[in-house]
């Protein structure tokens, strides 16, 4: 009799876990990846990077599977809005994005930056609104919303005409090196360091943060997840942060000073 009760309890536990997993992942999580190392990238058809490791850990803890696809950053929001993608990894919280995405806790502080070559410009400081009154051409990624100020300025034709967009960082970096554009916008300083390794090593560039703080999130498609689902998954992310797993992942990709900056202001 005791054995029967034990088997019944085991069965009920397994059943509850299956129901829990099915609710959070009725299908393998669909996630878009774009070239933005060390945050995320497809390397030899394998998804890698900080964001990838975090979502893989979340999936493992709730028993879900993931399917990664290479999708341009701007396109990811369209796909998440239609329910074709279940998550957006590493984006900031913006009013238009909140219409299609649930946000919970941020996991990193990643202020956007603007970069110039020292040999071309000798700015002591730089503000975005200066672009309107200067003979500058600045490269930015399609779909990136670098700051609230940037979004407001983009509504100004004089400012918007100075921004040259591309779907890939590589294209913008090549134009920057060829002096076909004067500056570059990056959503994270860590990504800038990856794409401009030579310039960082030579200390040949000027870097200006656009904001003091700008947090990045694991964002959840409203087409896929309910508020209750998000609370559950946010609890999983909280455990990943609190039990040291996040820090372990970060050490794979970032230096100690970078980690300190990325975690500043994160509760």
DRENPA-3360 file (N, C-alpha, C; in nm, 2 decimals, always signed):
BEGIN
1 = XXXXXXXX = +0.08/-0.12/+0.00/+0.00/+0.00/+0.00/+0.09/+0.13/+0.00 ~ +0.19/+0.12/+0.09/+0.28/+0.24/+0.09/+0.35/+0.26/-0.04 ~ +0.39/+0.15/-0.10/+0.46/+0.15/-0.23/+0.37/+0.22/-0.34 ~ +0.24/+0.18/-0.33/+0.14/+0.23/-0.43/+0.12/+0.39/-0.41 ~ +0.12/+0.43/-0.28/+0.11/+0.57/-0.25/+0.23/+0.65/-0.30 ~ +0.35/+0.59/-0.28/+0.47/+0.65/-0.33/+0.47/+0.67/-0.48 ~ +0.43/+0.56/-0.55/+0.43/+0.56/-0.69/+0.33/+0.67/-0.74 ~ +0.21/+0.68/-0.67/+0.11/+0.78/-0.71/+0.17/+0.92/-0.69;
9 = XXXXXXXX = +0.24/+0.94/-0.58/+0.30/+1.07/-0.56/+0.40/+1.11/-0.67 ~ +0.48/+1.01/-0.70/+0.58/+1.03/-0.81/+0.51/+1.06/-0.94 ~ +0.41/+0.99/-0.97/+0.33/+1.01/-1.09/+0.28/+1.15/-1.10 ~ +0.21/+1.19/-0.98/+0.15/+1.33/-0.98/+0.26/+1.44/-0.99 ~ +0.38/+1.41/-0.93/+0.48/+1.51/-0.94/+0.53/+1.53/-1.08 ~ +0.55/+1.41/-1.15/+0.60/+1.42/-1.29/+0.49/+1.48/-1.38 ~ +0.37/+1.45/-1.35/+0.26/+1.51/-1.43/+0.25/+1.66/-1.41 ~ +0.27/+1.71/-1.29/+0.27/+1.85/-1.26/+0.38/+1.92/-1.33;
17 = XXXXXXXX = +0.50/+1.86/-1.33/+0.61/+1.92/-1.40/+0.59/+1.92/-1.55 ~ +0.53/+1.82/-1.61/+0.50/+1.82/-1.75/+0.40/+1.93/-1.79 ~ +0.30/+1.95/-1.70/+0.20/+2.05/-1.73/+0.27/+2.19/-1.72 ~ +0.36/+2.21/-1.62/+0.43/+2.33/-1.59/+0.51/+2.37/-1.72 ~ +0.59/+2.27/-1.77/+0.67/+2.29/-1.88/+0.59/+2.32/-2.01 ~ +0.48/+2.25/-2.03/+0.39/+2.27/-2.14/+0.33/+2.41/-2.15 ~ +0.30/+2.46/-2.03/+0.24/+2.59/-2.02/+0.34/+2.70/-2.06 ~ +0.47/+2.68/-2.02/+0.57/+2.77/-2.05/+0.63/+2.75/-2.19;
25 = XXXXXXXX = +0.62/+2.63/-2.24/+0.68/+2.61/-2.38/+0.59/+2.51/-2.45 ~ +0.47/+2.55/-2.50/+0.39/+2.47/-2.58/+0.46/+2.42/-2.71 ~ +0.56/+2.49/-2.74/+0.65/+2.45/-2.86/+0.79/+2.50/-2.82 ~ +0.89/+2.45/-2.89/+1.03/+2.50/-2.87/+1.03/+2.66/-2.88 ~ +1.09/+2.72/-2.78/+1.10/+2.87/-2.79/+1.17/+2.91/-2.92 ~ +1.11/+3.00/-2.99/+1.17/+3.06/-3.11/+1.24/+3.19/-3.08 ~ +1.37/+3.19/-3.11/+1.45/+3.31/-3.07/+1.53/+3.36/-3.18 ~ +1.53/+3.49/-3.21/+1.62/+3.54/-3.32/+1.75/+3.58/-3.26;
33 = XXXXXXXX = +1.85/+3.57/-3.35/+1.99/+3.60/-3.31/+2.05/+3.69/-3.43 ~ +2.12/+3.79/-3.39/+2.19/+3.87/-3.49/+2.34/+3.90/-3.45 ~ +2.42/+3.94/-3.54/+2.56/+3.95/-3.51/+2.59/+4.07/-3.42 ~ +2.61/+4.04/-3.29/+2.63/+4.14/-3.19/+2.71/+4.08/-3.08 ~ +2.82/+4.02/-3.11/+2.91/+3.96/-3.01/+2.97/+4.07/-2.92 ~ +2.99/+4.04/-2.79/+2.98/+3.91/-2.73/+2.84/+3.88/-2.67 ~ +2.74/+3.97/-2.70/+2.61/+3.95/-2.64/+2.54/+3.83/-2.71 ~ +2.55/+3.83/-2.84/+2.48/+3.72/-2.92/+2.54/+3.71/-3.06;
41 = XXXXXXXX = +2.54/+3.60/-3.12/+2.58/+3.58/-3.26/+2.57/+3.43/-3.29 ~ +2.56/+3.41/-3.42/+2.57/+3.27/-3.48/+2.71/+3.25/-3.53 ~ +2.78/+3.16/-3.46/+2.92/+3.13/-3.50/+2.92/+2.99/-3.55 ~ +2.94/+2.97/-3.68/+2.94/+2.84/-3.74/+2.81/+2.77/-3.72 ~ +2.70/+2.85/-3.73/+2.56/+2.80/-3.72/+2.52/+2.77/-3.58 ~ +2.60/+2.80/-3.48/+2.57/+2.78/-3.34/+2.55/+2.91/-3.27 ~ +2.44/+2.93/-3.20/+2.42/+3.05/-3.12/+2.51/+3.06/-3.00 ~ +2.58/+3.17/-2.99/+2.67/+3.19/-2.88/+2.66/+3.33/-2.82;
49 = XXXXXXXX = +2.71/+3.35/-2.70/+2.71/+3.48/-2.64/+2.64/+3.49/-2.50 ~ +2.66/+3.60/-2.44/+2.60/+3.61/-2.30/+2.45/+3.59/-2.30 ~ +2.38/+3.66/-2.39/+2.23/+3.65/-2.40/+2.19/+3.50/-2.42 ~ +2.26/+3.44/-2.51/+2.23/+3.30/-2.55/+2.25/+3.21/-2.43 ~ +2.36/+3.22/-2.35/+2.38/+3.14/-2.24/+2.27/+3.16/-2.13 ~ +2.23/+3.28/-2.11/+2.13/+3.31/-2.01/+1.99/+3.24/-2.05 ~ +1.95/+3.26/-2.17/+1.82/+3.20/-2.21/+1.83/+3.05/-2.22 ~ +1.95/+2.99/-2.25/+1.97/+2.85/-2.24/+1.95/+2.80/-2.10;
57 = XXXXXXXX = +2.01/+2.87/-2.01/+2.00/+2.83/-1.87/+1.85/+2.84/-1.82 ~ +1.78/+2.94/-1.86/+1.64/+2.95/-1.82/+1.56/+2.83/-1.88 ~ +1.59/+2.80/-2.01/+1.52/+2.69/-2.07/+1.55/+2.56/-2.00 ~ +1.67/+2.54/-1.96/+1.71/+2.41/-1.89/+1.64/+2.40/-1.76 ~ +1.62/+2.51/-1.69/+1.56/+2.50/-1.56/+1.41/+2.48/-1.56 ~ +1.35/+2.51/-1.67/+1.20/+2.49/-1.68/+1.17/+2.37/-1.78 ~ +1.27/+2.31/-1.83/+1.25/+2.19/-1.92/+1.20/+2.23/-2.06 ~ +1.24/+2.34/-2.11/+1.20/+2.38/-2.25/+1.31/+2.37/-2.35;
65 = XXXXXXXX = +1.28/+2.36/-2.47/+1.38/+2.35/-2.58/+1.38/+2.49/-2.65 ~ +1.48/+2.51/-2.73/+1.50/+2.64/-2.80/+1.54/+2.62/-2.94 ~ +1.48/+2.70/-3.03/+1.52/+2.70/-3.17/+1.57/+2.84/-3.21 ~ +1.70/+2.85/-3.24/+1.76/+2.98/-3.27/+1.76/+3.00/-3.42 ~ +1.73/+3.13/-3.47/+1.74/+3.16/-3.61/+1.81/+3.29/-3.62 ~ +1.88/+3.31/-3.73/+1.95/+3.44/-3.76/+1.85/+3.53/-3.82 ~ +1.81/+3.64/-3.74/+1.71/+3.74/-3.79/+1.76/+3.88/-3.76 ~ +1.76/+3.97/-3.85/+1.81/+4.11/-3.82/+1.73/+4.17/-3.70;
73 = XXXXXXXX = +1.80/+4.26/-3.63/+1.75/+4.31/-3.51/+1.61/+4.38/-3.53 ~ +1.59/+4.46/-3.63/+1.46/+4.53/-3.65/+1.35/+4.43/-3.68 ~ +1.39/+4.33/-3.75/+1.29/+4.23/-3.79/+1.24/+4.15/-3.67 ~ +1.32/+4.13/-3.57/+1.29/+4.05/-3.46/+1.16/+4.11/-3.39 ~ +1.15/+4.24/-3.39/+1.03/+4.30/-3.32/+0.90/+4.28/-3.40 ~ +0.92/+4.27/-3.53/+0.80/+4.24/-3.61/+0.76/+4.10/-3.58 ~ +0.86/+4.01/-3.58/+0.83/+3.86/-3.56/+0.77/+3.84/-3.42 ~ +0.83/+3.91/-3.32/+0.77/+3.90/-3.18/+0.63/+3.95/-3.17;
81 = XXXXXXXX = +0.60/+4.06/-3.24/+0.47/+4.11/-3.24/+0.37/+4.02/-3.30 ~ +0.41/+3.94/-3.40/+0.31/+3.85/-3.46/+0.31/+3.71/-3.39 ~ +0.40/+3.69/-3.30/+0.41/+3.56/-3.22/+0.50/+3.46/-3.29 ~ +0.57/+3.50/-3.39/+0.66/+3.40/-3.45/+0.79/+3.39/-3.37 ~ +0.83/+3.49/-3.30/+0.94/+3.48/-3.20/+0.88/+3.49/-3.06 ~ +0.93/+3.42/-2.97/+0.88/+3.42/-2.83/+0.96/+3.51/-2.74 ~ +1.08/+3.55/-2.77/+1.16/+3.64/-2.69/+1.24/+3.74/-2.77 ~ +1.27/+3.85/-2.71/+1.38/+3.94/-2.76/+1.48/+3.94/-2.66;
89 = XXXXXXXX = +1.61/+3.91/-2.70/+1.72/+3.91/-2.60/+1.80/+4.03/-2.60 ~ +1.81/+4.10/-2.49/+1.91/+4.21/-2.48/+1.87/+4.35/-2.52 ~ +1.74/+4.36/-2.55/+1.70/+4.50/-2.59/+1.66/+4.58/-2.47 ~ +1.66/+4.71/-2.49/+1.61/+4.81/-2.39/+1.46/+4.82/-2.39 ~ +1.41/+4.87/-2.28/+1.26/+4.89/-2.27/+1.23/+5.03/-2.33 ~ +1.14/+5.02/-2.43/+1.09/+5.14/-2.50/+0.94/+5.14/-2.51 ~ +0.87/+5.26/-2.51/+0.73/+5.26/-2.52/+0.66/+5.18/-2.63 ~ +0.72/+5.19/-2.75/+0.66/+5.11/-2.86/+0.68/+4.96/-2.85;
97 = XXXXXXXX = +0.79/+4.92/-2.79/+0.82/+4.78/-2.77/+0.73/+4.72/-2.66 ~ +0.69/+4.80/-2.56/+0.60/+4.75/-2.46/+0.46/+4.72/-2.51 ~ +0.43/+4.76/-2.63/+0.30/+4.72/-2.68/+0.30/+4.58/-2.72 ~ +0.41/+4.52/-2.75/+0.42/+4.38/-2.80/+0.49/+4.29/-2.71 ~ +0.57/+4.35/-2.61/+0.65/+4.27/-2.52/+0.62/+4.29/-2.37 ~ +0.63/+4.18/-2.30/+0.63/+4.19/-2.15/+0.78/+4.21/-2.11 ~ +0.80/+4.30/-2.01/+0.93/+4.32/-1.95/+0.92/+4.29/-1.80 ~ +1.03/+4.24/-1.74/+1.03/+4.21/-1.60/+1.16/+4.28/-1.54;
105 = XXXXXXXX = +1.25/+4.20/-1.49/+1.37/+4.26/-1.44/+1.48/+4.27/-1.54 ~ +1.56/+4.38/-1.54/+1.67/+4.39/-1.62/+1.79/+4.30/-1.57 ~ +1.87/+4.26/-1.66/+1.99/+4.18/-1.61/+2.12/+4.25/-1.64 ~ +2.12/+4.36/-1.72/+2.25/+4.43/-1.74/+2.22/+4.58/-1.76 ~ +2.32/+4.66/-1.73/+2.32/+4.80/-1.76/+2.41/+4.83/-1.88 ~ +2.35/+4.86/-1.99/+2.43/+4.88/-2.12/+2.40/+5.01/-2.19 ~ +2.45/+5.12/-2.14/+2.43/+5.25/-2.21/+2.48/+5.25/-2.35 ~ +2.41/+5.31/-2.44/+2.46/+5.32/-2.58/+2.57/+5.42/-2.58;
113 = XXXXXXXX = +2.65/+5.41/-2.69/+2.76/+5.50/-2.71/+2.77/+5.55/-2.85 ~ +2.84/+5.67/-2.87/+2.87/+5.72/-3.00/+3.02/+5.73/-3.01 ~ +3.08/+5.69/-3.12/+3.22/+5.67/-3.14/+3.27/+5.75/-3.26 ~ +3.38/+5.82/-3.24/+3.45/+5.89/-3.35/+3.60/+5.86/-3.35 ~ +3.66/+5.88/-3.46/+3.81/+5.87/-3.47/+3.88/+5.99/-3.41 ~ +3.98/+5.97/-3.33/+4.05/+6.08/-3.28/+4.12/+6.17/-3.38 ~ +4.17/+6.10/-3.49/+4.24/+6.18/-3.60/+4.15/+6.27/-3.67 ~ +4.01/+6.24/-3.67/+3.92/+6.32/-3.75/+3.85/+6.42/-3.66;
121 = XXXXXXXX = +3.82/+6.39/-3.53/+3.75/+6.48/-3.45/+3.82/+6.50/-3.32 ~ +3.81/+6.61/-3.26/+3.88/+6.64/-3.13/+3.78/+6.69/-3.03 ~ +3.67/+6.62/-3.02/+3.57/+6.66/-2.92/+3.61/+6.63/-2.78 ~ +3.59/+6.73/-2.69/+3.61/+6.71/-2.55/+3.49/+6.64/-2.48 ~ +3.37/+6.67/-2.54/+3.25/+6.61/-2.50/+3.16/+6.61/-2.62 ~ +3.05/+6.54/-2.62/+2.96/+6.54/-2.73/+2.82/+6.50/-2.69 ~ +2.72/+6.58/-2.74/+2.58/+6.56/-2.72/+2.51/+6.53/-2.85 ~ +2.41/+6.44/-2.85/+2.35/+6.40/-2.97/+2.29/+6.51/-3.05;
129 = XXXXXXXX = +2.24/+6.61/-2.99/+2.17/+6.72/-3.06/+2.27/+6.80/-3.14 ~ +2.40/+6.79/-3.12/+2.51/+6.86/-3.19/+2.51/+6.81/-3.34 ~ +2.46/+6.69/-3.36/+2.46/+6.63/-3.50/+2.39/+6.72/-3.59 ~ +2.28/+6.78/-3.55/+2.20/+6.86/-3.64/+2.27/+6.98/-3.69 ~ +2.36/+7.03/-3.62/+2.43/+7.16/-3.66/+2.57/+7.14/-3.71 ~ +2.61/+7.01/-3.73/+2.75/+6.98/-3.77/+2.74/+6.90/-3.90 ~ +2.85/+6.91/-3.97/+2.86/+6.83/-4.10/+2.91/+6.69/-4.07 ~ +2.81/+6.61/-4.02/+2.85/+6.47/-3.98/+2.75/+6.37/-4.04;
137 = XXXXXXXX = +2.80/+6.26/-4.06/+2.72/+6.14/-4.10/+2.75/+6.03/-4.00 ~ +2.64/+5.98/-3.93/+2.66/+5.88/-3.83/+2.59/+5.75/-3.86 ~ +2.66/+5.64/-3.84/+2.60/+5.51/-3.87/+2.53/+5.45/-3.75 ~ +2.41/+5.39/-3.78/+2.33/+5.33/-3.68/+2.27/+5.20/-3.73 ~ +2.23/+5.11/-3.64/+2.17/+4.99/-3.68/+2.02/+5.00/-3.69 ~ +1.96/+4.95/-3.80/+1.82/+4.95/-3.82/+1.75/+4.89/-3.70 ~ +1.65/+4.96/-3.65/+1.57/+4.91/-3.54/+1.63/+4.94/-3.40 ~ +1.75/+4.99/-3.39/+1.81/+5.02/-3.26/+1.75/+5.16/-3.21;
145 = XXXXXXXX = +1.71/+5.16/-3.08/+1.66/+5.28/-3.02/+1.76/+5.31/-2.91 ~ +1.86/+5.39/-2.94/+1.98/+5.41/-2.86/+1.95/+5.48/-2.73 ~ +1.85/+5.57/-2.73/+1.82/+5.64/-2.60/+1.68/+5.71/-2.63 ~ +1.62/+5.75/-2.52/+1.50/+5.83/-2.54/+1.52/+5.96/-2.62 ~ +1.64/+6.02/-2.59/+1.67/+6.14/-2.66/+1.69/+6.11/-2.81 ~ +1.75/+6.00/-2.84/+1.77/+5.96/-2.98/+1.64/+5.95/-3.05 ~ +1.54/+5.88/-2.99/+1.41/+5.86/-3.05/+1.34/+5.99/-3.07 ~ +1.35/+6.08/-2.98/+1.29/+6.22/-3.00/+1.36/+6.29/-3.12;
153 = XXXXXXXX = +1.49/+6.28/-3.12/+1.56/+6.36/-3.23/+1.54/+6.30/-3.36 ~ +1.51/+6.17/-3.37/+1.49/+6.10/-3.50/+1.36/+6.15/-3.57 ~ +1.27/+6.22/-3.49/+1.15/+6.28/-3.55/+1.18/+6.41/-3.61 ~ +1.31/+6.46/-3.59/+1.35/+6.59/-3.65/+1.42/+6.55/-3.79 ~ +1.37/+6.61/-3.90/+1.43/+6.58/-4.03/+1.58/+6.61/-4.04 ~ +1.62/+6.72/-3.98/+1.76/+6.76/-3.99/+1.85/+6.66/-3.92 ~ +1.80/+6.60/-3.81/+1.88/+6.50/-3.73/+1.87/+6.37/-3.81 ~ +1.75/+6.33/-3.85/+1.74/+6.20/-3.91/+1.82/+6.19/-4.04;
161 = XXXXXXXX = +1.83/+6.30/-4.11/+1.91/+6.30/-4.24/+2.05/+6.27/-4.22 ~ +2.10/+6.29/-4.10/+2.24/+6.27/-4.07/+2.27/+6.12/-4.02 ~ +2.17/+6.04/-4.01/+2.19/+5.90/-3.96/+2.18/+5.81/-4.08 ~ +2.28/+5.73/-4.10/+2.28/+5.63/-4.21/+2.27/+5.49/-4.14 ~ +2.16/+5.42/-4.18/+2.13/+5.30/-4.12/+2.17/+5.18/-4.20 ~ +2.20/+5.07/-4.13/+2.23/+4.94/-4.19/+2.17/+4.83/-4.11 ~ +2.15/+4.71/-4.16/+2.10/+4.60/-4.08/+2.21/+4.52/-4.02 ~ +2.34/+4.56/-4.05/+2.45/+4.49/-4.00/+2.56/+4.58/-3.95;
169 = XXXXXXXX = +2.61/+4.55/-3.83/+2.72/+4.63/-3.77/+2.84/+4.63/-3.87 ~ +2.87/+4.52/-3.93/+2.99/+4.51/-4.01/+2.99/+4.61/-4.12 ~ +2.87/+4.63/-4.18/+2.87/+4.73/-4.29/+2.90/+4.87/-4.25 ~ +2.85/+4.90/-4.13/+2.88/+5.04/-4.07/+3.02/+5.05/-4.03 ~ +3.08/+4.95/-3.97/+3.22/+4.95/-3.93/+3.31/+4.97/-4.06 ~ +3.28/+4.90/-4.16/+3.36/+4.92/-4.29/+3.35/+5.06/-4.34 ~ +3.24/+5.12/-4.34/+3.22/+5.26/-4.38/+3.30/+5.35/-4.29 ~ +3.29/+5.33/-4.16/+3.36/+5.41/-4.06/+3.51/+5.40/-4.09;
177 = XXXXXXXX = +3.57/+5.29/-4.11/+3.71/+5.27/-4.14/+3.75/+5.33/-4.27 ~ +3.66/+5.33/-4.37/+3.69/+5.39/-4.50/+3.66/+5.54/-4.50 ~ +3.62/+5.60/-4.38/+3.58/+5.74/-4.37/+3.47/+5.78/-4.45 ~ +3.38/+5.69/-4.48/+3.25/+5.72/-4.55/+3.14/+5.77/-4.45 ~ +3.16/+5.74/-4.33/+3.08/+5.80/-4.22/+3.17/+5.85/-4.11 ~ +3.12/+5.95/-4.03/+3.21/+6.01/-3.93/+3.21/+5.94/-3.80 ~ +3.09/+5.88/-3.77/+3.08/+5.82/-3.63/+2.99/+5.70/-3.64 ~ +2.99/+5.63/-3.52/+2.92/+5.50/-3.51/+2.84/+5.50/-3.38;
185 = XXXXXXXX = +2.72/+5.46/-3.39/+2.63/+5.43/-3.27/+2.63/+5.29/-3.24 ~ +2.65/+5.25/-3.11/+2.64/+5.12/-3.06/+2.55/+5.11/-2.94 ~ +2.48/+5.00/-2.94/+2.39/+4.98/-2.82/+2.46/+4.94/-2.70 ~ +2.58/+4.89/-2.71/+2.66/+4.85/-2.59/+2.81/+4.87/-2.62 ~ +2.88/+4.92/-2.52/+3.02/+4.94/-2.54/+3.09/+4.81/-2.56 ~ +3.04/+4.70/-2.51/+3.11/+4.57/-2.53/+3.10/+4.52/-2.67 ~ +2.99/+4.55/-2.74/+2.98/+4.52/-2.88/+3.07/+4.61/-2.96 ~ +3.08/+4.73/-2.92/+3.17/+4.82/-2.99/+3.32/+4.77/-2.99;
193 = XXXXXXXX = +3.36/+4.72/-2.87/+3.49/+4.67/-2.85/+3.51/+4.55/-2.94 ~ +3.41/+4.47/-2.96/+3.43/+4.35/-3.04/+3.44/+4.39/-3.19 ~ +3.37/+4.48/-3.24/+3.37/+4.52/-3.38/+3.49/+4.61/-3.41 ~ +3.54/+4.68/-3.31/+3.65/+4.78/-3.33/+3.77/+4.74/-3.25 ~ +3.81/+4.62/-3.25/+3.92/+4.57/-3.17/+4.05/+4.65/-3.20 ~ +4.08/+4.66/-3.33/+4.20/+4.73/-3.36/+4.20/+4.87/-3.31 ~ +4.09/+4.94/-3.33/+4.08/+5.08/-3.28/+4.10/+5.09/-3.13 ~ +4.03/+5.00/-3.06/+4.04/+5.00/-2.91/+4.18/+4.97/-2.87;
201 = XXXXXXXX = +4.25/+4.88/-2.93/+4.39/+4.84/-2.90/+4.48/+4.96/-2.92 ~ +4.46/+5.04/-3.02/+4.54/+5.15/-3.06/+4.50/+5.28/-2.98 ~ +4.39/+5.27/-2.91/+4.34/+5.39/-2.84/+4.32/+5.51/-2.94 ~ +4.26/+5.47/-3.05/+4.25/+5.57/-3.16/+4.11/+5.63/-3.18 ~ +4.02/+5.60/-3.08/+3.88/+5.65/-3.10/+3.84/+5.73/-2.97 ~ +3.74/+5.81/-2.99/+3.67/+5.88/-2.89/+3.54/+5.81/-2.86 ~ +3.50/+5.79/-2.73/+3.38/+5.73/-2.70/+3.30/+5.81/-2.60 ~ +3.17/+5.84/-2.64/+3.08/+5.92/-2.55/+2.96/+5.84/-2.52;
209 = XXXXXXXX = +2.93/+5.81/-2.39/+2.80/+5.75/-2.36/+2.68/+5.84/-2.39 ~ +2.57/+5.78/-2.44/+2.45/+5.86/-2.46/+2.37/+5.88/-2.34 ~ +2.38/+5.79/-2.25/+2.30/+5.80/-2.12/+2.39/+5.74/-2.01 ~ +2.35/+5.77/-1.89/+2.43/+5.71/-1.77/+2.39/+5.57/-1.75 ~ +2.26/+5.54/-1.76/+2.20/+5.41/-1.74/+2.10/+5.37/-1.85 ~ +2.11/+5.25/-1.90/+2.01/+5.20/-2.00/+2.02/+5.05/-1.99 ~ +1.91/+5.00/-1.93/+1.91/+4.85/-1.89/+1.86/+4.76/-2.01 ~ +1.92/+4.64/-2.01/+1.87/+4.55/-2.11/+1.80/+4.43/-2.04;
217 = XXXXXXXX = +1.71/+4.37/-2.12/+1.62/+4.27/-2.06/+1.61/+4.15/-2.15 ~ +1.56/+4.04/-2.08/+1.50/+3.93/-2.15/+1.35/+3.97/-2.17 ~ +1.30/+4.00/-2.29/+1.17/+4.04/-2.31/+1.08/+3.93/-2.37 ~ +0.96/+3.93/-2.33/+0.87/+3.81/-2.36/+0.76/+3.86/-2.46 ~ +0.73/+3.78/-2.56/+0.63/+3.82/-2.66/+0.49/+3.80/-2.59 ~ +0.41/+3.91/-2.60/+0.27/+3.90/-2.55/+0.18/+3.80/-2.62 ~ +0.22/+3.76/-2.74/+0.15/+3.66/-2.81/+0.17/+3.52/-2.76 ~ +0.28/+3.50/-2.69/+0.32/+3.37/-2.64/+0.29/+3.36/-2.49;
225 = XXXXXXXX = +0.33/+3.46/-2.41/+0.33/+3.45/-2.27/+0.23/+3.54/-2.20 ~ +0.16/+3.48/-2.09/+0.08/+3.56/-2.01/+0.16/+3.63/-1.90 ~ +0.10/+3.72/-1.83/+0.16/+3.78/-1.72/+0.21/+3.68/-1.61 ~ +0.13/+3.58/-1.59/+0.17/+3.48/-1.49/+0.29/+3.40/-1.54 ~ +0.29/+3.37/-1.67/+0.41/+3.30/-1.73/+0.53/+3.38/-1.71 ~ +0.52/+3.51/-1.73/+0.64/+3.60/-1.72/+0.68/+3.61/-1.57 ~ +0.59/+3.61/-1.48/+0.63/+3.61/-1.34/+0.71/+3.48/-1.30 ~ +0.66/+3.37/-1.36/+0.73/+3.24/-1.34/+0.88/+3.25/-1.39;
233 = XXXXXXXX = +0.89/+3.29/-1.52/+1.02/+3.29/-1.59/+1.11/+3.40/-1.53 ~ +1.05/+3.51/-1.48/+1.13/+3.61/-1.42/+1.19/+3.56/-1.28 ~ +1.11/+3.47/-1.22/+1.16/+3.41/-1.10/+1.28/+3.32/-1.13 ~ +1.27/+3.25/-1.24/+1.38/+3.17/-1.28/+1.51/+3.25/-1.31 ~ +1.49/+3.36/-1.38/+1.60/+3.45/-1.41/+1.66/+3.51/-1.28 ~ +1.57/+3.54/-1.18/+1.62/+3.59/-1.05/+1.71/+3.49/-0.98 ~ +1.67/+3.36/-0.99/+1.76/+3.26/-0.93/+1.89/+3.25/-1.00 ~ +1.89/+3.26/-1.13/+2.01/+3.26/-1.21/+2.11/+3.37/-1.17;
241 = XXXXXXXX = +2.05/+3.49/-1.14/+2.13/+3.60/-1.10/+2.18/+3.58/-0.96 ~ +2.09/+3.54/-0.87/+2.12/+3.53/-0.73/+2.21/+3.41/-0.69 ~ +2.21/+3.30/-0.77/+2.29/+3.19/-0.73/+2.43/+3.19/-0.79 ~ +2.46/+3.30/-0.86/+2.60/+3.31/-0.91/+2.61/+3.26/-1.06 ~ +2.51/+3.20/-1.11/+2.52/+3.15/-1.25/+2.54/+3.26/-1.35 ~ +2.47/+3.38/-1.33/+2.49/+3.49/-1.42/+2.63/+3.54/-1.42 ~ +2.69/+3.55/-1.31/+2.83/+3.60/-1.29/+2.93/+3.50/-1.36 ~ +2.90/+3.37/-1.34/+2.98/+3.27/-1.41/+2.98/+3.28/-1.56;
249 = XXXXXXXX = +2.86/+3.31/-1.61/+2.84/+3.33/-1.76/+2.91/+3.45/-1.80 ~ +2.90/+3.56/-1.73/+2.96/+3.69/-1.76/+3.11/+3.68/-1.77 ~ +3.17/+3.60/-1.69/+3.32/+3.59/-1.69/+3.37/+3.52/-1.81 ~ +3.28/+3.45/-1.89/+3.32/+3.39/-2.01/+3.34/+3.50/-2.12 ~ +3.27/+3.61/-2.11/+3.27/+3.71/-2.22/+3.33/+3.85/-2.18 ~ +3.33/+3.88/-2.05/+3.37/+4.02/-2.01/+3.48/+4.02/-1.91 ~ +3.55/+4.13/-1.91/+3.66/+4.16/-1.82/+3.60/+4.20/-1.68 ~ +3.67/+4.20/-1.58/+3.62/+4.24/-1.45/+3.57/+4.38/-1.45;
257 = XXXXXXXX = +3.64/+4.48/-1.51/+3.59/+4.62/-1.51/+3.46/+4.62/-1.59 ~ +3.45/+4.55/-1.70/+3.33/+4.55/-1.78/+3.21/+4.49/-1.70 ~ +3.24/+4.38/-1.62/+3.13/+4.32/-1.54/+3.08/+4.42/-1.44 ~ +3.17/+4.50/-1.38/+3.14/+4.60/-1.28/+3.04/+4.70/-1.34 ~ +3.08/+4.75/-1.46/+2.99/+4.85/-1.53/+2.86/+4.79/-1.57 ~ +2.86/+4.67/-1.62/+2.74/+4.60/-1.67/+2.64/+4.57/-1.56 ~ +2.69/+4.55/-1.44/+2.60/+4.52/-1.32/+2.57/+4.64/-1.24 ~ +2.62/+4.76/-1.27/+2.60/+4.88/-1.19/+2.45/+4.92/-1.20;
265 = XXX = +2.39/+4.94/-1.09/+2.25/+4.98/-1.09/+2.15/+4.87/-1.10 ~ +2.20/+4.74/-1.11/+2.12/+4.62/-1.12/+2.09/+4.57/-0.97 ~ +1.97/+4.57/-0.94/+1.93/+4.52/-0.80/+1.93/+4.37/-0.80;
% end
